[in-house]
Amino acid sequence: MNIQFEAPDKVNGLMTITMEAADYQPEVEKTLKDYRKRANIPGFRPGQAPMGMIKRQFGTSVKVDVVNKLLGEKLYAYVRENKIQMLGEPLPSEQQEPLDFEGEQPLTFKFDIAVAPEFKAELTAKDKIDYYTITVDDKLVDQQVEMYQSRAGHYEKTEAYDAEQRDMLKGDLRELDADGNVKEGGIEVTDAPLMPQYIKVDDQKKLFDGAKLGDVITWNPRQAYPDNDSEVAGLMKIQKDHVKEHEGNFTYQITEISRFTKAEVNQQLFDQAFGEGTVKDEKEFRAKIADMIAAQFRADSDYKFLLDVRSYMEKKVGQLTFPEALLKRVMLQNNKDKGEDFVEKNFEGSIKELGWHLIKEQLVAAQGIKVEDADLKEAAKEATRAQFAQYGMSNVPDEYIKQYADEMLKKRENVDGLVDRAVDVKLTAALKSTVKLNEKTVSLADFQKMLSEK
C-alpha cells in the first residue's frame, strides 16, 4: 500500500492511497470462507456450496467492504502518525477517477483534506488583559432582600381591591345575554381567580378600581384579553377553541379579596434564606447576601474575561488562512438537508468560531489542562446551583445538589456542554494567573452594557 499526502499551500491537502491486491486479498479470502460456512444455498448442504459460486455471488461486495474498512483505518492512522490537524472529515477528491472493483488492478483513492492553518497562540506575563470586578452596592442588596421577602410572603384577606397592592380576587363569573340578563345555559364559574392588574385593556381594568367584597362588576373577558385566548379559556374553564363563542359581557361578583404581604426581615426570613442559625441579624443577612451576589458576579467577570481573551488573541494571531472552498463542501456535507444557502449565510460565523476553537486548543494545551471526572461533577454541581439560584434558593443541601448533578451527567446531550464549561473554568483560572490583569471596577449597569455591546 502506498500513501502520499501533499498540501502545497499548507491548508488544502490531497491524500492519495493506492492499494494492491495483496493489501486486501487475504482478508477478502478469509471473509468469503466465513460466508461459505454460513451460506444456505438451494441444492447444497450448509457450508458445502462451491467456493467459485460464493465468489461469483458475494466476491465484489465483500471486496468493497474490506477495502473501505482498510481504507478508513489506514487514512486515519496516517493522519495521527503524521500529526495532520484535519478540519472536519476527508471528502472524496474532485480528482478521483472511476474505480473498478471487478478486476485485480491496483485501486487508487484520492481524498481532499482541509488542514488547519499553522500559527502560534501564546500568552505570557507580558500580555495585559482587562478584568472587571462588579461593584455590589446597597441597591443590589436591597433588591435581593426584597426578593427573599416576596418569596416568603403570603396573602391576607381584605375588604377592598387596590390595584397597587397585587391584590388577588375570587368571584362568581356568570355569562350575560344580549339584554344584560344571566344567560340561560351560559357559562357559570364559582370562585374564579382573577388578578385585574394583568388585564391588558385599560377601560376593562379600571372597572375593578376600588371594588369591594360583594360588588358585582360587569365586564367583557374577551375584550380584556384580546390577544390571549388561553387566559380567557382558563378563566371560563372551557377549551381555547370555544372562546370565540363567548364574546359578550359577564358579571363577576367578588367573594374574596386577598392582598399579598411581604415577609418581615426577621430571624424566620434569615433561616429560610440561609438555613437555621446561619445568620443572626439584619447586618449579617445583608453581608451574606452581598457575598452571594459577589460570588455570582465573579462568574460573570470570568466569563467577560474569557471573551476579552478571545478578542485579544484574535488580534494577536491575526487573520488565519482557511481552505474556504473545501470547508464549504464539508459544511454542506454535514448539512445536506439545509442546502447551499444555509452554508453561505453561516459560513463566515462558522469560520470565526473555528478560528477561536483552534486558538483555544493551543491555550488549553499550553496550560496542560485536562478534564477529569471530578471536574465534570463539579461543573454539573455549579450548573445545578445556578439553576436553583435563579429561583432564590441559595441554601439547597449538598445531597440534593449532588443528586440533581448526577442526573444531569446521565444524559449524553448534557456532557459535551459540561466538558466545555469545565475547560473554560480551568482555562480562565490558569490565564488569570498567567497574564497581567488590568483590574477595573464597574457598576452592574455598565458591565451589562459592555456585554450587550460585545
C-alpha positions in Angstrom: 0.0 0.0 0.0 1.2 3.4 -0.9 0.1 6.6 0.8 1.1 10.1 -0.3 0.0 13.4 1.2 0.6 16.8 -0.3 -0.6 20.3 0.7 1.3 22.9 -1.3 -0.5 25.8 0.3 -0.5 24.1 3.7 -4.3 24.2 4.1 -5.7 22.3 1.0 -4.5 18.7 1.4 -4.7 15.9 -1.1 -4.2 12.3 0.2 -3.6 9.5 -2.4 -3.9 5.9 -1.2 -3.0 3.1 -3.6 -4.0 -0.4 -2.7 -2.5 -3.5 -4.4 -4.5 -6.8 -4.4 -2.0 -8.2 -1.8 -3.2 -5.5 0.7 -6.8 -6.6 0.8 -7.0 -10.1 -0.8 -6.1 -12.2 2.3 -9.0 -10.6 4.3 -11.3 -11.0 1.3 -10.5 -14.7 1.1 -11.0 -15.2 4.8 -14.3 -13.4 4.7 -15.5 -15.4 1.8 -14.6 -18.6 3.6 -16.8 -17.5 6.5 -19.6 -16.8 4.1 -19.3 -20.3 2.7 -19.6 -21.8 6.1 -22.8 -19.9 6.8 -24.3 -19.9 3.3 -27.6 -21.7 2.8 -27.9 -22.2 -1.0 -30.6 -24.4 -2.5 -29.1 -27.7 -3.8 -26.2 -27.7 -1.4 -25.8 -28.8 2.2 -24.9 -25.8 4.6 -21.3 -25.0 4.1 -20.8 -27.2 1.1 -21.5 -24.7 -1.8 -18.6 -24.4 -4.2 -16.2 -21.6 -3.5 -16.5 -20.4 -7.1 -20.2 -19.9 -6.7 -19.6 -18.0 -3.4 -17.1 -15.7 -5.1 -19.3 -15.0 -8.0 -22.3 -14.2 -5.7 -20.5 -12.3 -2.9 -17.0 -11.6 -4.1 -17.4 -8.0 -5.3 -19.5 -6.8 -2.3 -17.1 -8.4 0.2 -14.1 -6.8 -1.6 -15.8 -3.4 -1.4 -16.5 -3.8 2.3 -12.9 -5.0 3.1 -11.3 -2.2 1.0 -13.4 0.5 2.6 -12.7 -0.7 6.1 -9.0 -0.9 5.4 -9.0 2.4 3.7 -10.5 4.2 6.7 -8.1 2.5 9.1 -5.0 3.5 7.1 -6.2 7.0 6.3 -6.8 8.0 10.0 -3.7 6.1 11.1 -1.6 8.2 8.7 -3.3 11.4 9.9 -2.5 10.5 13.5 1.1 9.4 12.9 1.9 12.4 10.8 0.1 14.8 13.2 -2.0 16.3 10.4 -4.5 18.7 12.0 -7.5 17.8 9.9 -10.6 20.0 9.9 -13.8 18.0 9.5 -13.9 14.7 7.7 -12.0 13.8 4.5 -14.0 14.2 1.3 -13.7 12.1 -1.9 -11.5 14.3 -4.1 -12.8 16.0 -7.2 -9.8 14.4 -8.9 -11.0 10.9 -8.1 -11.1 8.7 -11.1 -13.7 5.8 -11.5 -12.8 2.6 -9.7 -13.2 -0.9 -11.0 -13.7 -3.4 -8.2 -14.1 -6.3 -10.6 -10.5 -6.7 -11.7 -7.2 -7.2 -9.9 -5.6 -3.9 -10.8 -4.4 -1.5 -8.1 -7.1 0.7 -6.6 -6.2 4.4 -6.2 -8.3 6.6 -3.9 -7.9 10.4 -3.6 -9.3 12.5 -0.7 -9.4 16.2 -0.2 -8.5 17.1 3.4 -8.9 20.5 5.0 -5.8 21.3 7.1 -5.7 23.8 10.0 -3.5 26.8 9.4 -0.2 26.9 11.1 0.1 29.6 13.8 1.3 30.2 17.4 -1.1 31.2 20.1 0.7 32.1 23.3 0.0 34.2 26.4 2.6 35.3 29.0 3.0 37.8 31.8 3.8 40.4 29.2 0.3 40.3 27.9 -2.2 42.7 29.7 -5.9 42.0 29.6 -8.8 43.8 31.4 -10.5 42.1 34.3 -13.7 43.7 35.5 -15.0 43.4 39.1 -18.7 44.3 39.5 -19.5 46.5 42.5 -22.1 45.1 44.9 -23.9 48.2 46.1 -26.8 48.7 48.6 -29.3 48.9 45.8 -28.4 45.4 44.6 -28.6 44.0 48.2 -32.0 45.8 48.7 -33.3 44.1 45.6 -32.2 40.7 46.8 -33.7 41.3 50.3 -37.0 42.2 48.7 -36.8 39.1 46.6 -36.5 37.0 49.7 -39.3 38.9 51.3 -41.5 38.3 48.3 -40.7 34.6 48.1 -41.6 34.2 51.8 -44.6 36.4 51.6 -48.3 35.5 52.0 -51.8 36.6 51.1 -54.1 38.1 53.7 -57.9 38.7 53.3 -59.0 42.3 52.9 -62.3 44.2 52.2 -61.4 46.4 49.2 -59.4 45.9 46.0 -56.2 48.0 45.5 -54.6 47.8 42.1 -51.2 48.9 43.6 -51.1 46.1 46.1 -51.0 43.0 43.8 -54.5 42.0 45.2 -56.0 38.8 44.0 -59.7 38.3 43.6 -62.0 35.3 43.7 -65.5 35.6 42.4 -68.5 34.1 40.7 -68.4 34.5 36.9 -71.7 34.5 35.0 -72.3 35.0 31.3 -75.0 37.5 30.2 -77.3 37.6 27.2 -77.7 40.4 24.8 -80.3 42.1 27.2 -77.9 42.0 30.1 -79.6 39.1 31.9 -77.9 36.0 33.1 -77.8 33.7 30.1 -79.7 30.5 30.4 -77.3 27.6 30.0 -74.4 30.1 29.8 -71.0 29.8 31.5 -71.0 30.0 35.3 -67.8 29.6 37.3 -67.7 29.7 41.1 -64.6 31.1 42.8 -62.9 32.1 39.6 -59.5 33.6 40.4 -58.6 37.0 38.8 -55.8 39.5 39.1 -57.1 42.7 37.4 -53.6 44.3 37.3 -52.8 41.8 34.5 -55.7 42.8 32.3 -54.3 44.3 29.1 -57.0 46.8 28.2 -57.3 49.9 30.4 -61.0 50.5 30.2 -61.7 46.9 31.3 -59.0 47.1 34.0 -60.5 50.3 35.5 -63.9 48.6 36.1 -62.3 46.9 39.1 -60.8 50.0 40.7 -62.0 50.4 44.3 -64.2 47.3 44.1 -65.3 45.9 47.5 -66.2 42.5 48.8 -69.6 41.5 47.4 -69.5 44.0 44.5 -70.7 42.9 41.1 -68.6 44.0 38.1 -69.9 43.8 34.6 -67.1 43.4 32.1 -66.0 41.6 28.9 -63.2 39.0 29.3 -62.6 38.7 25.6 -62.1 42.4 25.3 -60.0 42.4 28.5 -57.5 39.9 27.0 -57.8 40.5 23.2 -54.6 38.6 22.4 -54.8 35.8 24.9 -57.5 33.2 24.4 -55.6 30.9 26.7 -56.2 33.3 29.6 -59.9 33.6 28.8 -60.3 29.8 28.3 -58.7 29.2 31.7 -60.9 31.8 33.4 -64.1 30.3 31.8 -62.9 26.7 32.2 -63.5 25.9 28.6 -61.4 24.8 25.6 -59.5 27.5 23.9 -61.2 26.7 20.6 -64.6 27.7 22.1 -63.6 31.1 23.4 -64.8 32.9 20.3 -68.4 31.6 21.1 -68.5 33.7 24.3 -67.7 37.3 23.3 -70.4 39.0 25.3 -70.4 40.5 28.7 -70.1 38.7 32.0 -70.7 39.6 35.6 -68.1 39.0 38.3 -69.3 39.0 41.9 -66.4 39.4 44.3 -66.4 36.7 47.0 -62.8 37.2 48.3 -60.0 39.7 48.1 -56.5 38.7 49.1 -53.6 41.1 49.5 -50.0 40.0 49.1 -47.9 40.9 52.1 -44.1 40.6 52.0 -42.4 38.7 54.8 -40.8 40.8 57.6 -37.0 41.0 57.8 -36.5 38.8 60.9 -34.9 35.6 62.1 -37.5 33.5 60.3 -36.6 35.1 57.0 -32.9 34.6 57.7 -33.4 30.9 58.5 -35.5 30.4 55.3 -32.9 32.1 53.1 -29.6 30.6 54.5 -30.5 27.8 56.9 -31.3 27.8 60.6 -28.9 29.8 62.8 -26.5 30.7 59.9 -27.4 34.5 60.1 -28.2 36.2 63.4 -29.2 39.7 62.5 -30.0 42.0 59.5 -26.4 43.2 59.2 -25.2 39.6 58.8 -28.1 38.9 56.5 -27.1 41.8 54.2 -23.5 40.8 54.4 -24.3 37.2 53.5 -26.4 38.4 50.5 -23.6 40.7 49.4 -21.1 37.8 49.5 -23.5 35.7 47.5 -24.0 38.4 44.8 -20.2 38.9 44.7 -19.7 35.2 44.1 -22.3 35.2 41.3 -20.6 38.3 39.8 -17.2 36.6 39.9 -18.5 34.0 37.4 -19.8 36.9 35.2 -16.4 38.6 35.5 -14.6 35.4 34.5 -17.0 35.0 31.5 -16.2 38.5 30.4 -12.5 37.9 30.9 -12.6 34.9 28.6 -14.4 36.9 26.0 -11.7 39.6 26.2 -9.0 36.9 26.0 -10.7 35.8 22.8 -10.7 39.3 21.3 -7.1 39.9 22.4 -5.9 36.6 20.9 -7.7 37.0 17.6 -6.0 40.3 17.2 -2.6 38.9 18.3 -2.8 35.9 16.0 -4.1 37.9 13.1 -6.1 36.8 10.0 -5.9 33.0 9.6 -6.0 31.4 6.2 -8.5 28.6 5.8 -9.3 26.3 2.8 -12.7 28.0 2.4 -13.9 26.2 -0.7 -13.1 22.8 0.8 -14.6 23.8 4.2 -17.8 24.9 2.4 -18.0 21.4 0.9 -17.5 19.9 4.4 -20.2 22.1 5.9 -22.6 21.2 3.1 -21.9 17.6 3.6 -22.8 18.0 7.3 -26.0 20.0 6.5 -27.4 18.3 3.4 -30.9 19.0 4.4 -30.3 22.8 4.7 -28.6 23.3 1.3 -26.1 25.8 -0.1 -27.9 28.9 1.0 -27.5 27.9 4.7 -23.8 27.3 4.1 -23.3 30.7 2.5 -25.3 32.6 5.3 -23.5 30.8 8.1 -20.0 30.2 6.7 -18.4 33.4 8.0 -19.6 32.9 11.5 -18.5 29.3 11.4 -15.0 30.2 10.3 -14.8 32.8 13.1 -15.8 30.1 15.7 -13.4 27.7 14.1 -10.5 30.2 14.5 -11.2 30.7 18.2 -11.5 26.9 18.7 -8.0 26.4 17.2 -6.6 29.3 19.3 -8.3 27.9 22.4 -6.9 24.4 21.8 -3.4 25.8 21.9 -4.0 27.8 25.0 -5.5 24.7 26.7 -2.6 22.5 25.6 0.0 25.2 26.8 -1.6 25.2 30.2 -1.7 21.4 30.4 -5.4 21.4 31.1 -7.2 18.1 31.3 -10.8 17.5 32.3 -11.2 14.7 34.8 -14.4 13.1 36.1 -14.1 15.3 39.2 -14.1 18.4 37.0 -17.3 17.2 35.2 -19.0 16.5 38.5 -18.1 20.0 39.8 -19.3 21.6 36.6 -22.6 19.8 36.9 -22.9 20.9 40.6 -22.2 24.5 39.6 -24.8 24.4 36.9 -27.3 22.9 39.3 -26.6 25.6 41.9 -27.0 28.3 39.3 -30.4 26.8 38.4 -31.6 26.9 42.0 -30.2 30.4 42.5 -32.4 31.6 39.7 -35.4 30.8 42.0 -33.7 32.4 45.0 -32.8 29.0 46.5 -29.3 29.5 47.9 -29.2 27.1 50.7 -30.1 23.8 48.9 -28.4 20.9 50.8 -25.4 19.4 49.2 -27.0 15.9 48.9 -29.8 17.4 46.7 -27.2 19.3 44.6 -25.3 16.1 44.1 -28.5 14.2 43.2 -29.5 16.7 40.5 -25.9 16.9 39.2 -25.7 13.1 38.9 -29.0 13.1 36.9 -27.6 15.8 34.6 -24.5 13.7 33.9 -26.6 10.7 32.9 -27.8 12.5 29.8 -25.3 12.4 27.0 -26.6 15.7 25.5 -25.5 17.4 28.7 -22.0 16.0 28.9 -20.4 17.9 26.0 -21.6 21.2 27.4 -20.3 20.4 30.8 -16.9 19.4 29.3 -16.8 22.8 27.6 -17.8 24.5 30.9 -15.1 22.7 32.8 -12.5 23.6 30.3 -13.5 27.2 30.4 -13.3 27.3 34.2 -9.9 25.7 34.3 -8.6 27.8 31.4 -9.9 31.1 32.9 -8.2 30.3 36.3 -4.9 29.4 34.6 -4.9 32.5 32.3 -5.7 34.8 35.2 -2.5 33.6 36.8 -0.5 33.8 33.6 -1.3 37.3 32.1 -1.1 40.7 33.7 -4.6 41.7 34.8 -5.7 45.2 34.2 -8.2 45.3 37.0 -11.1 47.6 36.8 -14.2 48.1 39.0 -17.6 48.8 37.3 -21.3 49.0 38.2 -23.6 46.2 37.2 -25.3 48.5 34.6 -22.0 49.4 32.9 -21.0 45.8 32.9 -24.2 44.7 31.3 -23.8 47.4 28.7 -20.4 46.1 27.8 -21.7 42.6 27.4 -24.6 43.8 25.2 -22.2 45.7 23.0 -20.0 42.6 22.8 
